[in-house]
Amino acid sequence: MYLELFMLFLVSVTQIQGPEIRPVVTFIPNWSPIFSGENIRLICAYRRPTSAVATYTWYKDGKEIQQKLSENTLLIKFAETTDDGKYQCTLGYTGLSDPVRLHVSNWQPGQVILQAPPYIHEGDDLKLRCHHYFGYLANLTKFYMDDTVIRDWGPEAVLSYENVSLEISGRYKCIKEVLYNSRYNQHIGEASISVKELFTVPEISVSPFPVLEGDALTLHCKTSYGLSGQLTDLRYAFYNDGETIKQFSELDRYYGQTDQLEDFKNISCEVTGGRVRKRSKVLSIEINKVFTEPIIKPELPLMIEGDEMTLTCNTRFIPGTQQDLQFAFFKDVRNVQNLSLSKQYIVSHAEVKDSGNYFCEVEMSTRNLTKRSKKLYVPIRGQNSEQKNLAPELIMIRHVLSGYILIFTILFIFYHIKFIKSLEVVNEYSTAL
């Protein structure tokens, strides 16, 4: 009892993430149906390492029929029609296998049965056998699929396919010449063949959702096994915009930080097992900002010596996150105010030397996020009685206007003198006359 509990614990802590792994019932020989009187061995196959003292339990049609220590085989000798049914097995610490049907056909002289594996998955090699009862002679065999001849008369009673796909599913029939009562008679065997998926097309999901920057992100590539797929090792790969971000491995998850995934737009995953490879649909990820890039802004557009200089670091944030934000201020490359809850940097009496390129940083330590504003040049003007209340632009305009006025005055005086002299010349001429 304690040993089985320990084995259960050992399996649970060492199990690799992925679809549920359960045992699978297989046949040796791998045919169904069989004739009454024939022998068959059922195997409880399990892909993971098992304990040497594992207990195998067998069920037929839901009822326990055998329990053996370290014995994964159920042997049926000289089968009877009462052995026909659905078989399952378990190792005790695993789930119950899917049911597998064994058909036992009551033998009749000259009868033919078309035998196939109890389950067929994409990528399998498939053999169909047109089987007659032991002790009778047979001649030629012919095979059909959906009433179309796929192999004409020949001596070979087995029809083989390699690496099958879902498309070969259908209704198969064989006709075989069997010697009975001193003559060859044609007998028919039929079977419905359904090729199943080895595993389903994977689906990729992301958590948490919605995704916020700074989140610890998990991508999950989810698929499910087919009936006997549990015997197949699956491997998973992850892609972003077609580029590989995680090579094939047994882990069906990818872990990362969203600050590593800023360029992640379209993610997908791929699963491979045996000869089969399938890729998920593309999932677009939108990483939502917890807060925007900050903007540094002065309270006064123009400042002179003696003014109070107040710089504010503005950002927009998701409600409920403001208490996690801290602000720092820098002038040129020097830190002038360390991280704090205050989003303002204040110099009570600004001086010309306080002029410079300022920027701020906003940090959210809980998410390991830091964002920096663009640089802003803040000038502090020196005091001057003539310029105290003038903006630099107005001073420039004043200088330009002063220049124009000076030129206008000079030109006015010049032309005025010239005009006076002209009048004097006219007067002198008039006097002379």
C-alpha positions in Angstrom: 0.0 0.0 0.0 2.7 2.5 1.0 4.8 1.4 -1.9 2.0 2.2 -4.4 1.4 5.5 -2.8 5.1 6.3 -3.1 5.1 5.3 -6.8 2.0 7.6 -7.3 3.9 10.5 -5.7 7.0 9.8 -7.8 5.1 9.8 -11.0 3.3 13.0 -10.2 6.4 15.0 -9.3 8.5 13.8 -12.3 5.7 14.0 -14.9 6.5 16.3 -17.9 3.8 18.7 -18.7 1.6 17.9 -21.7 -1.5 15.8 -22.5 -2.5 13.2 -20.0 -0.5 10.0 -20.4 -2.5 6.8 -19.9 -1.8 3.2 -20.7 -2.9 1.7 -24.1 -4.2 -1.7 -24.9 -2.4 -3.3 -27.8 -2.9 -6.7 -29.5 -0.3 -9.4 -30.5 -0.9 -10.2 -33.3 -2.3 -6.8 -34.0 -5.5 -7.9 -35.7 -9.2 -7.8 -35.1 -11.5 -9.6 -35.6 -10.1 -13.1 -34.9 -11.7 -16.5 -35.4 -13.0 -18.5 -32.4 -10.4 -21.0 -31.4 -7.4 -18.6 -32.1 -5.1 -17.2 -29.6 -4.4 -13.5 -28.9 -2.3 -11.6 -26.4 -3.4 -8.2 -25.0 -0.6 -5.9 -23.8 -1.1 -3.0 -21.3 1.5 -0.6 -22.8 2.7 2.5 -20.9 5.2 5.0 -22.3 6.6 6.2 -19.0 9.0 4.2 -16.9 7.1 1.9 -14.5 7.9 0.3 -11.2 9.0 -3.4 -11.2 6.2 -4.0 -8.7 3.4 -2.2 -10.6 0.0 -3.9 -10.4 -1.8 -4.3 -13.7 -5.6 -4.5 -13.6 -7.7 -5.7 -16.6 -11.3 -4.9 -17.3 -13.7 -6.3 -19.9 -16.9 -4.4 -20.6 -16.3 -2.4 -17.4 -15.8 -5.4 -15.1 -12.5 -6.4 -13.5 -11.3 -9.7 -14.9 -7.6 -9.9 -13.8 -5.1 -8.3 -11.5 -1.5 -9.3 -11.6 1.7 -7.9 -10.1 4.4 -6.9 -12.7 2.4 -8.7 -15.4 1.1 -6.4 -18.2 -0.2 -9.3 -20.4 -3.7 -10.8 -20.7 -3.6 -14.0 -22.7 -6.7 -15.3 -24.4 -6.3 -19.0 -25.6 -8.7 -20.7 -27.9 -10.9 -17.6 -28.0 -14.7 -18.0 -27.8 -17.4 -15.6 -28.8 -17.8 -14.8 -25.1 -14.4 -13.2 -25.2 -15.8 -10.6 -27.6 -15.9 -7.2 -25.9 -14.2 -4.0 -24.9 -10.9 -4.3 -22.9 -9.2 -1.7 -20.7 -6.3 -1.7 -18.3 -4.7 0.4 -15.6 -1.4 0.4 -13.6 -3.1 1.6 -10.4 -1.4 5.0 -10.3 -2.4 5.8 -13.9 -5.8 6.6 -15.4 -7.8 3.9 -17.1 -6.9 3.2 -20.7 -9.4 3.9 -23.5 -11.5 0.8 -24.3 -10.4 -1.3 -27.3 -12.8 -3.7 -29.0 -11.8 -7.3 -29.6 -14.2 -9.0 -32.1 -14.3 -12.8 -32.0 -16.0 -14.3 -35.1 -17.7 -17.7 -34.7 -15.9 -19.9 -37.3 -17.8 -21.3 -40.2 -16.4 -23.5 -43.1 -14.8 -21.3 -45.8 -15.5 -18.1 -44.0 -13.2 -15.1 -44.6 -12.7 -12.1 -42.3 -10.9 -8.8 -43.2 -8.5 -8.1 -40.3 -7.1 -4.7 -39.3 -5.4 -3.2 -36.3 -7.9 -2.2 -33.5 -7.0 1.4 -34.0 -5.2 3.3 -36.8 -3.6 6.7 -36.6 -2.2 9.1 -39.1 1.5 8.3 -39.8 1.0 4.5 -39.0 2.0 1.7 -41.4 -1.2 -0.2 -42.0 -1.7 -3.9 -43.0 -5.1 -5.3 -43.9 -5.3 -9.1 -44.0 -7.9 -11.2 -45.8 -7.9 -14.1 -43.3 -9.4 -17.6 -43.6 -9.5 -20.3 -41.0 -6.4 -22.4 -40.3 -6.3 -25.7 -42.1 -8.0 -24.6 -45.3 -6.3 -23.9 -48.6 -6.7 -20.6 -50.3 -5.8 -19.3 -53.7 -6.2 -15.7 -55.0 -7.4 -12.5 -53.2 -8.9 -9.2 -54.4 -9.2 -5.9 -52.5 -11.8 -3.1 -52.8 -12.2 0.3 -51.2 -15.7 1.8 -51.3 -16.6 -0.7 -54.1 -13.6 0.3 -56.2 -10.9 -2.3 -56.9 -7.6 -1.2 -55.4 -5.7 -4.5 -56.0 -6.8 -7.1 -58.4 -6.5 -10.8 -58.0 -3.2 -12.0 -56.7 -1.7 -14.5 -54.3 -0.9 -12.0 -51.5 -3.6 -11.8 -48.8 -2.2 -8.7 -47.1 -2.7 -5.2 -48.3 -0.1 -2.7 -47.0 0.0 1.1 -46.7 2.9 3.2 -45.3 2.5 6.5 -43.4 -1.2 6.6 -43.7 -3.3 9.8 -43.7 -6.9 10.5 -42.7 -7.9 10.3 -46.4 -7.6 6.5 -46.6 -10.5 6.0 -44.2 -13.4 4.1 -45.9 -15.2 0.8 -46.3 -12.8 -2.0 -47.4 -13.7 -5.4 -48.8 -11.7 -8.5 -49.8 -12.8 -11.5 -51.9 -10.8 -14.7 -51.4 -10.9 -18.1 -53.0 -11.0 -20.8 -50.3 -11.0 -24.5 -51.0 -14.0 -26.2 -49.5 -15.8 -29.4 -50.6 -13.1 -30.0 -53.2 -13.7 -26.7 -55.0 -12.5 -23.0 -54.6 -15.3 -20.8 -53.5 -15.2 -17.0 -53.3 -15.8 -15.6 -49.8 -16.1 -12.0 -48.7 -14.7 -10.2 -45.7 -15.4 -6.5 -44.9 -14.2 -3.9 -42.5 -14.7 -0.2 -41.9 -11.3 1.6 -41.6 -11.2 4.9 -39.8 -7.9 6.6 -39.5 -7.7 8.8 -36.4 -5.6 11.8 -35.5 -2.5 10.9 -33.6 -3.0 14.1 -31.8 -5.2 17.1 -32.4 -4.2 20.3 -34.1 -2.6 22.4 -31.2 -4.1 25.5 -29.8 -1.8 28.2 -28.4 -3.0 30.3 -25.5 -1.4 33.1 -23.3 -1.7 33.8 -19.6 -2.3 36.1 -17.9 -5.0 37.7 -20.1 -5.1 40.5 -20.8 -1.4 40.9 -21.0 0.2 43.9 -19.2 3.8 45.0 -19.7 6.0 43.5 -17.0 3.9 40.4 -16.7 5.5 37.0 -16.4 4.1 35.5 -19.5 3.2 31.8 -20.2 2.5 30.5 -23.7 0.8 27.1 -23.6 0.6 24.8 -26.7 -2.3 22.5 -26.0 -3.1 19.3 -27.8 -4.8 16.0 -27.1 -3.8 12.4 -27.9 -5.7 10.1 -30.1 -6.7 6.6 -28.9 -3.2 5.1 -29.0 -1.3 8.4 -29.2 -0.2 8.1 -25.6 2.6 5.8 -26.8 4.0 8.7 -28.9 6.5 11.2 -27.5 5.4 14.7 -28.4 7.7 17.7 -28.8 6.8 21.3 -28.9 8.2 24.4 -30.5 7.2 28.1 -30.4 7.3 30.8 -33.1 6.9 34.6 -33.4 6.2 35.9 -36.8 7.5 32.6 -38.2 10.8 32.9 -36.3 11.7 30.2 -33.7 11.7 31.5 -30.1 11.9 28.0 -28.6 13.3 24.9 -30.2 11.5 21.5 -30.0 11.4 20.1 -26.5 9.1 17.9 -24.3 7.8 21.1 -22.5 4.5 22.3 -23.9 5.0 25.8 -22.4 7.2 28.8 -23.0 7.9 31.2 -20.2 9.1 34.8 -20.6 8.8 38.4 -19.5 6.7 40.8 -21.5 9.6 43.2 -21.6 11.3 40.5 -23.7 8.3 40.3 -25.9 7.8 43.9 -27.0 8.1 42.8 -30.6 5.9 39.8 -30.2 3.0 40.2 -32.6 1.9 36.9 -34.0 2.8 33.7 -32.0 2.2 30.1 -32.9 3.4 26.7 -31.8 4.1 23.4 -33.5 3.8 19.8 -32.2 5.6 16.8 -33.7 5.2 13.2 -32.9 6.3 10.2 -34.9 5.9 11.1 -38.5 3.2 13.7 -37.8 3.7 17.5 -37.5 1.0 20.0 -36.8 1.0 23.8 -36.3 -1.5 26.0 -34.4 -3.3 29.0 -35.8 -1.5 32.3 -35.2 -2.5 34.2 -32.1 -1.9 38.0 -32.0 -0.6 39.3 -28.7 -1.3 42.9 -27.5 0.8 44.0 -24.6 -1.1 46.7 -22.7 0.9 49.6 -21.2 0.7 50.0 -17.4 1.7 53.6 -17.8 2.8 55.7 -20.8 6.2 57.2 -21.6 6.6 60.3 -19.3 6.7 63.9 -20.5 8.6 66.5 -18.6 7.0 69.9 -18.5 7.9 73.2 -16.8 5.2 75.0 -14.8 6.3 78.4 -16.3 7.1 78.7 -20.0 9.6 81.5 -19.3 11.8 81.9 -16.2 14.4 84.4 -15.0 16.7 84.4 -12.0 14.8 84.3 -8.7 11.7 82.5 -10.1 10.6 79.2 -8.7 11.4 76.5 -11.2 8.9 73.6 -11.1 9.3 70.6 -13.5 6.5 68.0 -13.6 6.9 64.4 -14.9 3.5 63.5 -16.4 2.4 60.0 -17.3 -1.0 58.2 -17.8 -1.5 55.0 -15.8 -3.9 52.2 -15.3 -6.2 53.0 -12.3 -4.9 51.4 -9.2 -1.2 51.4 -10.2 -0.3 55.0 -9.2 0.8 54.0 -5.8 3.5 51.8 -7.4 5.1 54.6 -9.4 8.2 56.5 -8.4 9.8 59.5 -10.2 13.4 60.6 -10.6 14.8 63.8 -12.3 18.0 64.4 -14.2 19.9 67.5 -15.5 22.2 66.7 -18.4 23.6 63.4 -17.1 23.4 64.1 -13.4 20.7 62.9 -11.1 19.2 65.9 -9.3 16.4 64.1 -7.5 16.3 60.4 -6.5 13.4 58.1 -6.9 10.4 59.2 -4.8 6.6 59.4 -4.9 6.8 63.1 -6.0 6.4 63.7 -9.7 7.7 67.3 -9.3 11.2 68.7 -9.1 11.3 72.2 -7.5 14.1 74.8 -7.3 12.8 77.6 -5.1 15.2 80.3 -6.4 16.4 79.4 -9.9 19.7 80.7 -11.1 21.3 80.9 -14.6 23.4 77.8 -13.8 20.2 75.8 -13.4 19.6 76.1 -17.2 20.1 72.7 -18.9 18.7 69.6 -20.5 16.2 68.0 -18.1 14.5 64.6 -18.3 12.7 62.3 -15.9 12.3 58.6 -15.3 9.3 56.7 -14.0 9.8 53.4 -12.3 7.4 50.6 -11.2 9.5 48.3 -9.1 6.7 45.7 -8.8 6.9 45.0 -12.5 10.6 45.9 -13.0 9.5 48.7 -15.5 11.4 51.9 -16.1 10.5 54.6 -18.7 12.4 57.8 -19.6 11.1 61.0 -21.0 12.6 62.9 -23.9 15.1 65.7 -22.9 13.8 69.3 -22.5 16.0 72.4 -22.5 15.0 74.7 -19.7 16.6 78.2 -19.9 16.9 80.5 -16.9 17.5 84.2 -18.0 19.7 86.6 -16.1 18.1 89.7 -14.5 18.3 93.0 -16.5 16.4 96.2 -15.8 15.6 96.7 -19.5 14.8 93.0 -20.1 13.4 91.8 -16.9 9.9 91.3 -18.1 10.7 90.7 -21.8 10.8 87.3 -23.4 13.8 86.6 -25.7 11.6 86.7 -28.7 10.3 90.2 -27.8 13.9 91.4 -27.2 14.8 90.2 -30.6 11.8 91.9 -32.2 12.7 95.1 -30.3 16.2 95.1 -31.6 15.0 94.5 -35.2 12.5 97.4 -34.9 15.2 99.7 -33.4 17.4 99.0 -36.3 14.6 99.8 -38.8 13.8 103.0 -36.9 17.4 104.1 -36.9 17.7 103.5 -40.6 14.4 105.3 -41.3 15.6 108.3 -39.2 18.9 108.5 -41.0 17.2 108.4 -44.4 14.6 110.9 -43.3 17.3 113.4 -42.2 19.3 112.8 -45.4 16.3 113.5 -47.7 15.1 116.3 -45.5 18.5 118.1 -45.8 18.5 117.4 -49.5 15.0 118.8 -49.9 16.0 122.1 -48.0 19.0 122.5 -50.2 16.9 122.1 -53.3 14.5 124.9 -52.0 17.5 127.2 -51.4 18.7 126.7 -55.0 15.2 127.5 -56.4 15.0 130.6 -54.3 18.4 131.8 -55.4 17.4 131.3 -59.0 14.2 133.2 -58.6 16.0 136.1 -57.0 18.5 136.3 -59.9 15.6 136.6 -62.4 
